[in-house]
């Protein structure tokens, strides 16, 4: 993999020092600070001493010391907070750009649930739809949403094309945390076989465009489409975003002032990167688009289809 990684790094930076810093972050990964998203926090509830927040950090997020193990604390099982990578917080921060209270939010690739919970916390929608097409991952998604008492939310396990056919032009916000080569897993000390191979990247790009194309059909006029990955390749990120604007020209990329210091150097389009060598998180890419279409009446409520396809409904379980 070393030769592939070296070749890959040269596509990202011309500066040899930047190339080496990136390579070192993946081949010699260092511990990352635990991060928690508070869902209920009283004045004296937290047993942790958080690090000083960064300027863009969301107010309900704490980044903890390296010795902390928040997943082992009883408060975790009680649903007081959700543990996640700081990169996920970074990626979801683009949601703070949304200038109105959304009624409907759809998370198309939702398991294990972190982005759904972040979207629910940031946007407080009237309804959250969390979809996970891989059946064996749905149980974990439901468990996390139930433990954190996320409400109102409906869980689905449908192909994105099925959703595009049944609930078109319906959502105010659609999130696509796209399946990718998973290159950032290496920064956590994990494995991602073949993640730098051109064939693997090409395969994922094809899948990402398919999902994103279906996602675009779900967005109501004037609504938002968010695209995120945990990959580093330009092909899976900036190039996919450029494809979206060509294929669906009504979607206009939005600058996110909160993340201006993270602007990708690989494009002039507003796209934002957290690189693993920053040691803030394993790494992420994020961008947000708004449909420039005039706000028309929303597509009729697909109530019957929602009830038929729903795998779990917080209205039935948590009330």
C-alpha positions in Angstrom: 0.0 0.0 0.0 2.9 2.4 0.6 3.6 3.1 -3.1 -0.1 3.6 -3.7 -0.3 6.0 -0.7 2.7 7.9 -1.9 1.3 8.3 -5.4 -2.1 9.2 -3.8 -0.5 11.9 -1.6 1.1 13.6 -4.7 -2.3 14.1 -6.2 -3.3 16.1 -3.1 -0.2 18.2 -2.5 2.8 19.3 -4.5 4.7 20.1 -1.4 6.7 17.1 -0.2 6.4 18.1 3.5 2.6 18.2 3.3 2.7 14.8 1.5 4.8 13.3 4.3 2.6 14.8 7.1 -0.5 13.2 5.5 1.2 9.8 5.0 2.5 9.8 8.6 -1.0 10.5 10.0 -2.2 7.3 8.3 0.8 5.0 8.7 1.6 6.1 12.3 -1.8 7.0 13.7 -1.9 8.8 17.1 -4.8 8.6 19.6 -7.7 11.0 18.9 -9.5 12.9 21.6 -12.9 11.3 22.5 -15.9 13.5 21.5 -19.4 13.5 22.9 -22.7 15.1 21.7 -24.8 16.1 24.8 -28.5 15.3 24.5 -29.3 16.1 28.1 -27.0 17.9 30.4 -27.8 19.5 33.7 -25.6 22.0 35.5 -23.6 19.3 37.4 -24.3 16.3 35.2 -20.9 16.1 33.3 -18.3 14.0 35.0 -15.7 15.0 32.4 -13.3 18.0 32.0 -13.6 19.0 28.4 -10.9 20.7 26.4 -11.3 24.4 25.4 -13.8 24.6 22.5 -12.6 25.5 19.0 -14.1 28.6 17.3 -16.4 26.5 15.0 -17.3 23.9 17.6 -21.0 23.4 18.3 -22.1 24.4 21.8 -23.4 20.9 22.8 -20.2 19.2 21.8 -17.4 18.3 24.3 -13.9 17.1 23.2 -12.4 15.2 26.1 -8.9 14.3 27.3 -7.2 11.2 25.8 -7.6 9.3 29.0 -11.4 9.6 29.1 -13.6 6.6 28.2 -17.1 8.2 27.8 -18.5 5.0 26.2 -17.9 3.2 29.5 -19.8 5.7 31.7 -23.3 4.9 32.9 -24.5 8.3 31.4 -23.8 6.9 28.0 -26.2 3.9 28.4 -28.7 6.3 29.9 -28.7 8.3 26.6 -27.3 11.5 28.1 -24.8 11.8 25.2 -23.7 10.1 22.0 -20.0 9.3 21.3 -18.6 10.2 17.9 -15.5 11.2 16.0 -14.8 15.0 16.0 -14.7 14.7 12.2 -18.4 14.0 12.2 -19.1 17.1 14.2 -17.0 19.1 11.6 -18.9 17.5 8.7 -22.3 18.3 10.2 -21.4 21.9 11.1 -22.5 22.9 7.6 -26.1 22.4 8.8 -25.7 25.6 10.8 -25.9 27.5 7.5 -29.6 26.6 7.1 -31.6 29.8 7.5 -35.0 28.4 8.3 -36.5 25.7 10.6 -36.9 22.6 8.4 -40.0 20.5 8.7 -38.6 17.3 7.1 -35.0 16.0 7.3 -33.9 12.8 5.6 -30.6 11.1 6.4 -30.1 8.7 3.5 -27.1 6.7 4.8 -27.8 6.8 8.5 -26.2 3.9 10.4 -24.9 3.9 13.1 -26.8 7.2 13.7 -24.4 9.9 14.5 -25.2 12.2 11.6 -29.0 11.7 12.2 -28.6 12.7 15.9 -26.5 15.7 15.0 -29.1 16.8 12.4 -31.9 16.3 14.9 -30.0 18.3 17.6 -29.0 21.2 15.2 -32.2 21.5 13.2 -35.0 20.2 15.5 -37.2 19.2 12.5 -40.8 18.2 12.7 -39.8 14.8 11.4 -36.5 13.0 10.8 -36.3 10.1 8.4 -33.2 7.9 9.0 -32.6 5.5 6.2 -30.1 2.6 6.1 -30.2 0.4 3.1 -27.9 -2.3 4.6 -30.3 -4.4 6.6 -27.8 -5.8 9.1 -26.9 -2.2 10.2 -30.5 -1.1 10.9 -30.7 -2.7 14.3 -27.7 -0.6 15.6 -29.3 2.5 14.1 -32.5 1.9 15.9 -30.8 1.0 19.2 -28.8 4.3 19.1 -31.9 6.4 18.3 -33.9 4.7 21.0 -31.2 5.0 23.6 -30.8 8.7 22.9 -34.6 9.2 22.7 -34.6 10.9 19.4 -38.1 12.0 18.5 -39.9 12.3 16.2 -38.0 9.9 13.8 -38.9 7.1 11.5 -36.4 4.5 10.4 -36.4 3.0 6.9 -34.2 0.4 5.0 -34.9 1.3 1.4 -32.8 1.9 -1.7 -32.4 5.6 -2.4 -34.2 5.1 -5.7 -37.3 3.8 -3.9 -37.3 6.9 -1.7 -36.8 9.2 -4.7 -39.8 7.5 -6.4 -42.1 7.7 -3.3 -41.2 11.0 -1.6 -39.9 13.3 -4.3 -39.5 17.1 -3.6 -40.5 16.5 0.0 -37.6 17.1 2.3 -36.3 20.5 3.5 -32.9 18.9 4.1 -31.3 15.7 2.8 -28.0 14.4 4.2 -25.8 12.0 2.2 -23.0 10.7 4.3 -21.9 8.6 1.4 -20.4 5.1 1.3 -16.8 5.6 0.4 -13.3 4.0 0.3 -13.1 4.7 4.1 -9.5 6.1 3.9 -9.9 7.9 7.2 -10.2 4.6 9.0 -6.4 4.4 8.8 -6.1 7.5 11.0 -8.0 5.6 13.7 -5.6 2.6 13.5 -8.2 0.7 11.5 -8.0 -1.1 8.1 -9.5 -0.2 4.7 -8.1 -2.8 2.2 -7.7 -1.4 -1.3 -8.8 2.1 -0.2 -6.2 3.9 -2.4 -6.5 1.7 -5.4 -8.0 3.5 -8.5 -10.4 0.7 -9.1 -11.9 0.9 -5.6 -12.1 4.7 -5.9 -13.8 4.5 -9.2 -16.3 2.0 -7.9 -17.2 4.2 -5.0 -17.6 7.3 -7.2 -20.1 5.5 -9.3 -22.1 4.6 -6.2 -21.8 8.0 -4.7 -23.2 9.7 -7.9 -26.1 7.3 -8.0 -27.0 8.0 -4.3 -26.5 11.8 -4.7 -28.6 11.8 -7.9 -31.5 10.1 -6.0 -31.0 12.5 -3.1 -31.3 15.5 -5.3 -34.8 14.4 -6.3 -35.9 14.3 -2.7 -35.1 17.9 -1.9 -38.1 20.3 -1.9 -37.7 23.6 -3.8 -35.5 25.9 -1.8 -34.3 23.0 0.4 -30.7 21.9 1.1 -28.6 18.9 0.1 -25.5 18.0 2.2 -22.8 15.7 0.9 -20.1 14.2 3.2 -17.5 11.4 3.1 -14.7 10.1 5.2 -12.5 9.7 2.1 -9.6 11.9 1.0 -9.6 11.4 -2.7 -10.6 14.3 -4.9 -12.6 11.9 -7.1 -14.9 11.0 -4.3 -15.3 14.6 -3.0 -14.8 17.7 -5.0 -15.3 16.0 -8.4 -18.6 14.4 -7.2 -19.7 17.9 -6.1 -18.8 19.3 -9.5 -20.8 16.5 -11.1 -23.8 17.3 -9.0 -23.9 21.0 -10.1 -23.6 19.9 -13.8 -26.2 17.2 -13.5 -28.6 19.2 -11.3 -27.8 22.9 -12.0 -30.6 24.1 -9.6 -28.3 23.2 -6.7 -26.0 26.0 -5.7 -23.0 25.4 -3.4 -23.1 27.5 -0.3 -20.2 29.1 1.5 -20.1 28.3 5.2 -18.4 31.2 7.1 -18.0 29.0 10.2 -15.6 26.7 8.3 -13.8 29.2 6.1 -10.4 28.2 7.5 -11.1 24.6 6.2 -11.7 25.5 2.6 -10.4 22.7 0.3 -7.4 23.7 -1.7 -8.4 21.3 -4.4 -11.3 23.5 -5.7 -12.7 27.0 -5.8 -16.2 25.6 -4.9 -17.1 26.0 -1.3 -16.1 22.6 0.0 -14.5 21.9 3.4 -11.9 19.4 4.6 -10.6 18.2 7.9 -7.2 16.4 7.3 -6.0 13.7 9.6 -2.6 15.5 10.1 -4.5 18.2 12.0 -4.9 15.6 14.8 -8.4 17.0 15.4 -10.2 13.9 13.9 -9.7 11.1 11.5 -10.7 13.3 8.6 -13.8 14.4 6.7 -15.1 16.2 3.6 -18.3 18.2 3.6 -20.3 20.6 1.4 -23.8 22.0 1.4 -26.0 23.0 -1.6 -29.3 24.8 -1.8 -31.9 24.2 -4.4 -32.3 27.5 -6.3 -35.9 26.6 -7.4 -38.6 28.9 -6.2 -40.4 27.6 -3.1 -43.5 26.0 -4.4 -46.0 23.9 -2.5 -44.5 20.8 -1.1 -45.2 17.4 -2.6 -48.3 15.9 -0.9 -47.6 14.0 2.4 -46.8 10.4 1.4 -48.4 9.2 4.6 -49.5 5.7 3.5 -46.1 4.9 2.0 -44.3 6.1 5.1 -46.4 3.8 7.3 -45.9 0.9 5.1 -42.2 1.2 4.7 -41.3 2.2 8.2 -39.0 -0.2 10.2 -39.2 1.8 13.5 -41.2 4.8 14.6 -40.4 6.8 17.8 -44.0 7.8 17.9 -45.0 4.3 18.8 -41.9 3.4 20.9 -41.0 6.4 22.9 -44.4 8.0 23.7 
